[in-house]
Amino acid sequence: GFASGNMEYDAAAIRLFVNLGIECFVAQSFSKNLGFYNERLGCLMAVTRTSEQAVRVQSQLKSLIRGMYSNPPAHGAKVAAKIMTTPTLFTEWEGEVRLMSSRLAKMRALLYDELVKNETPGNWEHLKTQIGMFTFLGLKEHQVQ
């Protein structure tokens, strides 16, 4: 939902892949959109064709993560679970995500307008089509010295 402000719209490609039986990994972060800026809060989902494949993928993922941490922090996950499973909290959070997403789009549009108004050299059209939390300006190293 952070990309467009609409969680259903943003999930459409993932749902399409799953409905078509396409195996895939889906990584999802909640660090920013739940306000856990200094935490690592998210998940990795594996979509497989069979439960046997799921067991094998899970085994491999456990082997990989075991070397990274022994016991991950649970605070953020508990907060996220509470929000995701409580309808009123989820609705409130969904509205906040929509508000943040629209504000980011508005800030990009304002930046674009100011760059054009000030006749800043370069093509800034890409600012109007970017989504998400971060914006690529396309500046060269010498321009930011």
Solvent accessible surface area in square Angstrom, and as a share of the most:
residue,aa,sasa,rsa
1,G,26,0.25
2,F,30,0.13
3,A,34,0.26
4,S,54,0.35
5,G,6,0.06
6,N,75,0.39
7,M,33,0.15
8,E,114,0.51
9,Y,154,0.59
10,D,40,0.20
11,A,23,0.18
12,A,52,0.40
13,A,58,0.45
14,I,71,0.36
15,R,117,0.43
16,L,96,0.48
17,F,88,0.37
18,V,65,0.37
19,N,124,0.63
20,L,117,0.58
21,G,35,0.34
22,I,74,0.38
23,E,66,0.30
24,C,28,0.17
25,F,120,0.50
26,V,18,0.11
27,A,86,0.66
28,Q,80,0.36
29,S,72,0.47
30,F,22,0.09
31,S,6,0.04
32,K,65,0.28
33,N,24,0.12
34,L,25,0.13
35,G,45,0.43
36,F,27,0.11
37,Y,125,0.48
38,N,148,0.76
39,E,73,0.33
40,R,205,0.75
41,L,16,0.08
42,G,45,0.43
43,C,58,0.35
44,L,87,0.43
45,M,83,0.37
46,A,40,0.31
47,V,40,0.23
48,T,35,0.20
49,R,170,0.62
50,T,62,0.36
51,S,81,0.52
52,E,106,0.47
53,Q,52,0.23
54,A,43,0.33
55,V,97,0.56
56,R,145,0.53
57,V,35,0.20
58,Q,99,0.44
59,S,57,0.37
60,Q,119,0.53
61,L,45,0.22
62,K,116,0.49
63,S,77,0.50
64,L,110,0.55
65,I,67,0.34
66,R,157,0.57
67,G,75,0.72
68,M,140,0.63
69,Y,94,0.36
70,S,85,0.55
71,N,132,0.68
72,P,65,0.41
73,P,103,0.65
74,A,51,0.40
75,H,127,0.57
76,G,9,0.08
77,A,53,0.41
78,K,141,0.60
79,V,48,0.28
80,A,9,0.07
81,A,54,0.42
82,K,120,0.51
83,I,30,0.15
84,M,64,0.28
85,T,107,0.62
86,T,36,0.21
87,P,103,0.65
88,T,104,0.60
89,L,64,0.32
90,F,61,0.26
91,T,89,0.52
92,E,105,0.47
93,W,18,0.06
94,E,43,0.19
95,G,28,0.27
96,E,84,0.38
97,V,1,0.00
98,R,117,0.43
99,L,126,0.62
100,M,61,0.27
101,S,8,0.05
102,S,63,0.40
103,R,143,0.52
104,L,42,0.21
105,A,59,0.46
106,K,123,0.52
107,M,74,0.33
108,R,14,0.05
109,A,44,0.34
110,L,91,0.45
111,L,73,0.36
112,Y,31,0.12
113,D,76,0.39
114,E,80,0.36
115,L,30,0.15
116,V,77,0.44
117,K,142,0.60
118,N,98,0.50
119,E,150,0.67
120,T,46,0.27
121,P,115,0.72
122,G,64,0.62
123,N,110,0.56
124,W,27,0.09
125,E,83,0.37
126,H,57,0.25
127,L,0,0.00
128,K,106,0.45
129,T,109,0.63
130,Q,43,0.19
131,I,114,0.58
132,G,17,0.16
133,M,64,0.29
134,F,150,0.62
135,T,51,0.30
136,F,144,0.60
137,L,68,0.34
138,G,30,0.29
139,L,72,0.36
140,K,126,0.53
141,E,134,0.60
142,H,135,0.60
143,Q,99,0.44
144,V,96,0.55
145,Q,167,0.74
